[in-house]
Amino acid sequence: DSGGFQMVSLLKLAEITEEGVTFENPFLSDNNDKEGETNSGNKKRTRQEATESGSMMLLRPEDSIYHQNNIGSDIIMALDDVVSSVADDKTRFQIATYRTLRWLDRCFAAHRRPHDQNLFPIVQGGLDVSRGGLRDVCLAGFRERDDKAPGYAIGGLAGGESKDDFWKVVDHCCRALPDTKPRYLMGVGYPLDLVVCTGLGVDMYDCVYPTRTARFGVALIDGEAPGTLRLKSHACSEDYRVIMHGCKCMACAGGYTRSRLHAMLKNDNPLAVSLVTHHNLAYMMALNKRMRDAIKNDAYGDFARSFVRDQYRGKDSGGQDVPKWVKDALAAAEISLD
């Protein structure tokens, strides 16, 4: 994580300039003071005073790469200027797109370990997939720097935009990015998102969803959409099956029934959350393996159709109809559900 997403999640605590992003430490700042005054009754400090006191931190592209080089991860990310996908500010999106390209050059220049760490640029440009639009501007800039990029990330999504806008940006970027380098979709996502976007050409994902939803006692399973099992629900109180038959996670392989997990969650037993977390991660890893095997066997279309039909049996069969965005996205990937 380069720190770019925190420009969205911590926007109220950040100031973005060409130099970098200045974050205000929420633990050392006066953000929680009432009426603009501190607990001591003094007026709120100026930004300069906050900087001198150590409650402000400037993160430049060079700083981001320095820290990531020290961490030593196999894939590191360029610091990009991220704008919420639902923001209504064309000028801000334009500034962010061009700044992302300028910051990328600074990231490449600061990268000390290109021989063993892969620095991925991140495509920005909001939801603009028009011909010559902001996504095209960013992609064109990346093509000029392709010799330095071992792979690419697609950013600026999963922030509340419509699913129709979401898949169109993914499709647009995948068609423009080289087939010979991995494409990483940041912040995505739900199992259905992975199945659809893999069809569009995405190779890699990351998301907090499997672990975050586990903390609420929700397990991921195959079957009717949304593909989840609410273990805290009364229906699980006397269900003596494991979460999902055939799963090799610690919960399922260990024989923890839905009923037992229900009781543990209701009693705030932390082990239950750990077990559901392990299950959800195992489910997502297994899903990725299934997708990878289908691609290797040149049968991804069949896999995607089966997965979608399993989740959406149709109203005539007592289930739900396939959402239009799923049909349209898979059609763009030349996968017919008929």
Buried (B, 14 or more C-beta within 10 A) or exposed (E): BBBBBBBBEBBEBBBBEEEBBBBBBEEEBBEEBEEEEEEEEEEBBEEEEBBEEEBBBEBBBBBBBBBBBEEEEEBBBBBBBBBBBEBEEEEBBBBBBBBBBEBBBBBBEBBEBEEEBBBBBBBBBBBBBEEEBBBBBBBEBBEEEBEBBEBBBBBBBBBEBEBEBBBBBBBBBBEBBEEEBBBBBBBBBBBBBBBBBBBBBBBBBEBEBBBEBBEEBBBBBBEBBEBBBBBBEEEBEEBEEBBBEEBEBBBBBEEBBBBBBBBBBBEEBEEBBEBBBBBBBBBBEBBBEBBEEBBEEEEBBEBBBBBBBBBBBEEEEEBBEBBEBBBBBBEBBEBEBE
